[in-house]
């Protein structure tokens, strides 16, 4: 039997339950054990922002950058001459997270997560002030640096799980705002110039081509640019389906065209916050079925293209609810498999 890791196709399963990213708590080994236990068909390396500065989405992403040191200064992350103490702490968190993967010895699909280049650029400041998003050249440098960092991150994870089929999830909640020119400047009184679609597509394509494993793009904001992400090389999309108005024909059609072309979807349909209650799994499955019926697709195709998750991360949830949400996601996936 070969000891080689599974192929890229095995890294993106369908018809299963999975997660999005963050969980409550500060014990990464416990969080990894929970995720791999509750979501065995497609687990992910969870993020734990409750650990503090450096475990947040932007600090964690900035820690992956190669050749672009950062520091926490004046209540924000910014480019620096040398890595600051908080940046070194973020790197330590990443190393601990990877080490937690030793214990699970995964042999199937596992997803790593990172903030995407445009969300990072909208929240990471330049030395002279203002977000990196204001400078197209800085965004290009940031994207190249993040791609190299992610490639290193994947290699480190593969070393710890040599038989796992890895993928990377890129979180881009700020991308729709960047494309529409709705990202506030430092003063909050104006907006940065919109990012042209062709520029966003090219930067994201550079990243998807360089990471070395299949890339999933997660966007839990309205107005997900489905076609742009597909053209940029995303091999699966993770979206909040509860934000999709099924009577909004252009948006439904855009998602329908993507799915009709064989696209893979992680359907965010389980609430990331709340209390245990009956019926959540059924409601989640019904939401996916409502979209599928509106598109007129055959039900036999659904589990070949769609997996189920919460709509967004669960850092703000209680540990008990987080487990329940994973259970509800599994129930929804089972219902959709028929």
Secondary structure as UniProt FT lines:
FT   HELIX           8..11
FT   HELIX           28..38
FT   TURN            40..41
FT   STRAND          43..44
FT   HELIX           49..51
FT   TURN            53..54
FT   HELIX           57..64
FT   STRAND          70..73
FT   TURN            74..75
FT   STRAND          76..79
FT   HELIX           85..100
FT   HELIX           101..103
FT   STRAND          109..115
FT   HELIX           117..123
FT   STRAND          124..125
FT   TURN            127..128
FT   HELIX           132..134
FT   HELIX           136..160
FT   TURN            162..163
FT   STRAND          165..171
FT   TURN            173..174
FT   HELIX           175..180
FT   TURN            186..187
FT   HELIX           197..210
FT   STRAND          214..219
FT   HELIX           226..231
FT   TURN            232..233
FT   STRAND          236..240
FT   HELIX           241..243
FT   TURN            246..247
FT   HELIX           249..260
FT   TURN            261..262
FT   STRAND          265..270
FT   TURN            278..279
FT   HELIX           280..295
FT   HELIX           299..305
FT   STRAND          306..310
FT   TURN            315..316
FT   HELIX           319..337
//
